[in-house]
């Protein structure tokens, strides 16, 4: 299925095989989707690219059609690969991508610049349960990181950075969004504060959620507690290994 997805999503798919069999030294790699969306992938982020475009890890329980012209929030956008996937997959999609780590945001903005005509808005901020400044732990020795976390202490990350943070209600209000058709999150522990502190009337404006859940030290900072919370708020849910949680309203998942 992974290679079927590769062929379905990527027009210059032979480049991936050249990398796999060590037939090219190119770095970064440049892929193009079937709809002409261009993607720059440093070799160090090839695994992340594969998870999005080959495994389609966020789509396994959200395969039913999104409405036309969907609004999508990408929290923890990293280099923007899920945003690019969504813009290529969903007709008329508008995507708002949030990424607070400066090195990651530079690559996110690079991918944005490669696709100037897309309705894609990139914001150099974190998303949290309350607005203001947020302290993130990360590895400052990396050119880019996939594991900046609000959970300092035992996270193993040695560097700290203060970043501005906004809430989901603020995002919806600032951009004049009545609904969010799909909320994707990979935010290394911030998902608990984001969702637990989101007012019920705002959560009711979100139709689908696809996220990677990261365990935390609190009694309610685990995937089972988060799933129970979403069910209480009216979502149907499904877990998948390892740490993937999907939630939706109104339509059944086929997975």
LINTAUR-V25309 format. One record per residue. N is the residue number from 1. PHI is phi in degrees with one decimal (* if undefined). OMEGA is omega in degrees with one decimal (999 if undefined). Layout:
BEGIN
n->N phi->PHI omega->OMEGA
n->N phi->PHI omega->OMEGA
END
This chain:
BEGIN
n->1 phi->* omega->-178.8
n->2 phi->-59.6 omega->-177.6
n->3 phi->-75.2 omega->172.7
n->4 phi->-62.9 omega->177.7
n->5 phi->-65.5 omega->177.4
n->6 phi->-58.2 omega->-179.8
n->7 phi->-66.3 omega->-179.1
n->8 phi->-70.5 omega->-172.2
n->9 phi->-93.3 omega->-168.4
n->10 phi->-117.4 omega->-178.8
n->11 phi->-77.1 omega->178.6
n->12 phi->-97.2 omega->-177.2
n->13 phi->-58.8 omega->178.3
n->14 phi->-58.2 omega->177.9
n->15 phi->-59.9 omega->178.5
n->16 phi->-61.9 omega->179.2
n->17 phi->-65.6 omega->176.3
n->18 phi->-62.1 omega->177.4
n->19 phi->-68.2 omega->-177.4
n->20 phi->-58.4 omega->-177.3
n->21 phi->-100.9 omega->173.1
n->22 phi->56.9 omega->-179.9
n->23 phi->-102.7 omega->175.3
n->24 phi->-147.1 omega->177.2
n->25 phi->-106.7 omega->-174.7
n->26 phi->-60.2 omega->177.0
n->27 phi->-160.7 omega->5.9
n->28 phi->-78.4 omega->176.3
n->29 phi->-91.1 omega->177.7
n->30 phi->-123.8 omega->176.4
n->31 phi->-107.7 omega->175.8
n->32 phi->-132.0 omega->179.7
n->33 phi->-78.5 omega->179.3
n->34 phi->-61.2 omega->179.1
n->35 phi->-100.0 omega->174.2
n->36 phi->85.1 omega->176.3
n->37 phi->-77.7 omega->-176.5
n->38 phi->-97.6 omega->-173.4
n->39 phi->-134.9 omega->174.2
n->40 phi->-100.6 omega->-174.0
n->41 phi->-129.1 omega->169.0
n->42 phi->-59.4 omega->-176.9
n->43 phi->-55.7 omega->-178.5
n->44 phi->-66.6 omega->179.3
n->45 phi->-107.4 omega->-178.9
n->46 phi->-63.3 omega->179.2
n->47 phi->-63.0 omega->177.1
n->48 phi->-63.9 omega->176.0
n->49 phi->-57.9 omega->-179.7
n->50 phi->-63.1 omega->179.9
n->51 phi->-59.7 omega->-176.8
n->52 phi->-80.9 omega->-170.4
n->53 phi->-94.2 omega->-179.8
n->54 phi->-106.7 omega->176.6
n->55 phi->-79.9 omega->-174.1
n->56 phi->48.6 omega->-168.0
n->57 phi->-62.5 omega->-178.9
n->58 phi->-87.5 omega->-172.8
n->59 phi->-106.8 omega->-169.7
n->60 phi->-61.1 omega->178.7
n->61 phi->-116.2 omega->-179.7
n->62 phi->-126.6 omega->-173.8
n->63 phi->-79.9 omega->178.4
n->64 phi->-68.2 omega->-171.0
n->65 phi->-62.5 omega->166.4
n->66 phi->-77.7 omega->177.8
n->67 phi->-66.8 omega->174.5
n->68 phi->-62.4 omega->177.6
n->69 phi->54.4 omega->-176.9
n->70 phi->-71.1 omega->172.4
n->71 phi->-103.1 omega->-173.5
n->72 phi->-127.0 omega->173.4
n->73 phi->-106.4 omega->178.9
n->74 phi->-115.7 omega->-177.6
n->75 phi->-100.0 omega->-170.0
n->76 phi->80.9 omega->-170.8
n->77 phi->-73.6 omega->-178.1
n->78 phi->55.7 omega->-178.9
n->79 phi->-84.6 omega->175.2
n->80 phi->94.8 omega->-173.9
n->81 phi->-68.1 omega->176.8
n->82 phi->-67.4 omega->177.3
n->83 phi->-58.4 omega->178.9
n->84 phi->-65.4 omega->175.7
n->85 phi->-59.5 omega->-177.5
n->86 phi->-64.8 omega->179.9
n->87 phi->-65.6 omega->178.8
n->88 phi->-83.2 omega->-173.7
n->89 phi->-86.1 omega->-168.5
n->90 phi->-105.7 omega->-177.3
n->91 phi->-58.6 omega->174.3
n->92 phi->70.5 omega->-176.9
n->93 phi->-66.4 omega->167.7
n->94 phi->-115.8 omega->-173.2
n->95 phi->-122.4 omega->173.5
n->96 phi->-114.2 omega->-174.2
n->97 phi->-112.6 omega->-178.2
n->98 phi->-119.1 omega->-178.7
n->99 phi->-148.1 omega->-172.8
n->100 phi->-88.1 omega->-175.8
n->101 phi->-78.5 omega->-174.0
n->102 phi->-55.7 omega->-179.2
n->103 phi->-63.8 omega->176.7
n->104 phi->-65.8 omega->-177.3
n->105 phi->-64.3 omega->177.6
n->106 phi->-61.5 omega->178.1
n->107 phi->-71.9 omega->173.9
n->108 phi->-57.8 omega->-179.8
n->109 phi->-66.7 omega->176.2
n->110 phi->-60.9 omega->177.6
n->111 phi->-66.0 omega->175.1
n->112 phi->-62.7 omega->-178.4
n->113 phi->-66.5 omega->177.6
n->114 phi->-71.8 omega->-175.7
n->115 phi->-131.9 omega->-170.3
n->116 phi->-65.8 omega->-176.4
n->117 phi->-89.5 omega->-174.7
n->118 phi->-83.8 omega->174.3
n->119 phi->-78.3 omega->-170.7
n->120 phi->-133.1 omega->-175.7
n->121 phi->-115.4 omega->-175.6
n->122 phi->-107.7 omega->-173.0
n->123 phi->-123.0 omega->-178.1
n->124 phi->-82.9 omega->-179.2
n->125 phi->-138.1 omega->169.4
n->126 phi->-84.7 omega->170.7
n->127 phi->-116.3 omega->-174.3
n->128 phi->-146.4 omega->179.2
n->129 phi->-75.6 omega->175.4
n->130 phi->-145.0 omega->-178.2
n->131 phi->-79.8 omega->-177.1
n->132 phi->123.4 omega->178.7
n->133 phi->-88.5 omega->-179.3
n->134 phi->-131.1 omega->176.7
n->135 phi->-97.7 omega->177.7
n->136 phi->-111.8 omega->172.7
n->137 phi->-98.6 omega->-179.6
n->138 phi->-157.8 omega->178.3
n->139 phi->-95.8 omega->-177.7
n->140 phi->-70.0 omega->178.0
n->141 phi->-77.9 omega->179.5
n->142 phi->-88.2 omega->174.5
n->143 phi->-66.9 omega->175.3
n->144 phi->-155.1 omega->-175.4
n->145 phi->-136.3 omega->174.8
n->146 phi->-105.9 omega->-171.6
n->147 phi->-138.6 omega->171.0
n->148 phi->-66.8 omega->-171.0
n->149 phi->-138.2 omega->172.3
n->150 phi->-79.5 omega->-178.1
n->151 phi->-94.2 omega->-177.1
n->152 phi->-66.9 omega->170.8
n->153 phi->40.1 omega->-173.9
n->154 phi->-91.5 omega->-175.7
n->155 phi->-72.2 omega->-178.3
n->156 phi->86.7 omega->178.6
n->157 phi->-87.4 omega->-170.0
n->158 phi->-98.2 omega->-175.8
n->159 phi->-109.2 omega->179.9
n->160 phi->-127.5 omega->177.1
n->161 phi->-142.7 omega->176.5
n->162 phi->-95.7 omega->-177.0
n->163 phi->-130.4 omega->174.5
n->164 phi->-74.8 omega->-178.9
n->165 phi->-131.1 omega->175.6
n->166 phi->-127.2 omega->178.9
n->167 phi->-104.8 omega->176.7
n->168 phi->-60.8 omega->176.6
n->169 phi->-56.9 omega->178.8
n->170 phi->-65.6 omega->178.7
n->171 phi->-61.5 omega->-178.4
n->172 phi->-62.4 omega->-178.8
n->173 phi->-69.6 omega->-176.0
n->174 phi->-61.9 omega->-175.8
n->175 phi->-98.2 omega->176.9
n->176 phi->64.7 omega->-176.1
n->177 phi->-96.3 omega->177.7
n->178 phi->-76.0 omega->-178.4
n->179 phi->-141.4 omega->169.2
n->180 phi->-116.6 omega->-178.3
n->181 phi->-76.4 omega->178.1
n->182 phi->-150.1 omega->174.8
n->183 phi->-110.2 omega->175.9
n->184 phi->-105.2 omega->-179.8
n->185 phi->-135.1 omega->168.1
n->186 phi->-145.4 omega->-167.5
n->187 phi->-126.8 omega->164.1
n->188 phi->51.7 omega->175.0
n->189 phi->104.9 omega->179.1
n->190 phi->-73.5 omega->-176.2
n->191 phi->-60.8 omega->-178.5
n->192 phi->-66.8 omega->178.8
n->193 phi->-62.3 omega->-179.0
n->194 phi->-58.6 omega->-174.6
n->195 phi->-84.2 omega->-177.3
n->196 phi->-63.6 omega->-178.4
n->197 phi->-98.2 omega->178.9
n->198 phi->-83.1 omega->-178.2
n->199 phi->-58.6 omega->-178.7
n->200 phi->-55.1 omega->-179.2
n->201 phi->-69.3 omega->175.7
n->202 phi->-80.9 omega->175.3
n->203 phi->-57.7 omega->-179.9
n->204 phi->-66.0 omega->178.5
n->205 phi->-91.5 omega->178.7
n->206 phi->-106.2 omega->-174.4
n->207 phi->-94.8 omega->-176.8
n->208 phi->-144.4 omega->176.7
n->209 phi->-131.9 omega->172.6
n->210 phi->-131.5 omega->-173.4
n->211 phi->-148.6 omega->167.7
n->212 phi->-100.4 omega->-175.2
n->213 phi->-103.1 omega->-178.9
n->214 phi->-116.4 omega->-178.4
n->215 phi->-65.0 omega->179.3
n->216 phi->-125.7 omega->-175.6
n->217 phi->-77.7 omega->-176.5
n->218 phi->-75.6 omega->-178.8
n->219 phi->-63.3 omega->180.0
n->220 phi->-105.8 omega->-179.9
n->221 phi->-101.3 omega->178.3
n->222 phi->-152.8 omega->-171.8
n->223 phi->-66.5 omega->-180.0
n->224 phi->-66.9 omega->178.8
n->225 phi->-65.9 omega->179.6
n->226 phi->-66.6 omega->177.4
n->227 phi->-63.5 omega->179.4
n->228 phi->-62.1 omega->178.0
n->229 phi->-61.5 omega->-178.9
n->230 phi->-65.7 omega->176.7
n->231 phi->-63.1 omega->177.9
n->232 phi->-62.3 omega->-179.8
n->233 phi->-88.6 omega->172.2
n->234 phi->98.7 omega->178.4
n->235 phi->-92.3 omega->160.1
n->236 phi->-84.5 omega->-172.3
n->237 phi->-139.0 omega->170.8
n->238 phi->-154.2 omega->173.9
n->239 phi->-98.9 omega->169.7
n->240 phi->-138.6 omega->174.4
n->241 phi->-67.4 omega->-10.8
n->242 phi->-105.7 omega->174.9
n->243 phi->78.3 omega->178.8
n->244 phi->-94.8 omega->-179.3
n->245 phi->-132.6 omega->176.9
n->246 phi->-117.9 omega->178.9
n->247 phi->-143.5 omega->-176.9
n->248 phi->-154.1 omega->178.2
n->249 phi->-121.5 omega->162.7
n->250 phi->82.1 omega->-179.6
n->251 phi->-133.3 omega->-179.2
n->252 phi->-89.0 omega->173.8
n->253 phi->-81.3 omega->179.2
n->254 phi->-91.7 omega->-170.3
n->255 phi->-74.8 omega->999
END
